[in-house]
Amino acid sequence: MLYAQVHLTLPAWVHEAVDTARAYVGDEDKVALAIELSRRNVEASSGGPFGAAVFGPDDRIISIGVNRVLPHTCSLAHAETMAYMLAQQRTQRARLNEDASGQRVGPITLATSSQPCCQCYGATVWAGVDRLLIGARSDDVEKLTEFDEGPLPADWAGELERRGIQVVRDIHRDDARAVLRAYGEIGGERY
């Protein structure tokens, strides 16, 4: 039989972990949430040590994502791509920062616990975000876990900036590294 549907979900614990009415004002609050999601995902054994959240111009959550690769047997189910897909479904916009007539909506921000891998980098180019906020660096991910983050352009941040996506790195980097370190020490599987 040919499969004709993909069904991806976030773990049930996310409903109690996120306050959708709260405004996450400031880059630090946004990345702190992404890191908290990554920590909870590891503690609940519901995926890898990565969390992400998409925020609208009002600083409220549009969607969140956590790594769900192994639970769903889907290599695309990274935290960032989960957050993008859920935001696109919620807003009914393939490019989150453009409405149906092509008018700008935003700014739209993605906060992520760790620098996007090559897959999530590509998704970021097309998802329609204006700002990318990052906790840990890809070097941290590869040093503290067994993940391979894949190839990126040498000036990956500059490439995003040229496309109108502001990149801010190293927000709560030590906290993000702590989650990665804990995951690596327990011998977590590479999701």
Secondary structure, DSSP 8 states (H G I E B T S, - for coil): -----------TTHHHH--TTSB--SHHHHHHHHHHHHHHHHHTTSS-S-EEEEE-TTSBEEEEEE--HHHHT-TT--HHHHHHHHHHHHHT-SSTTB-TTS-B----EEEEEE---HHHHHHHHHHT-SEEEEEE-HHHHHHHSS-------TTHHHHHHHTT-EEE--TTHHHHHHHHHHHHHTT----
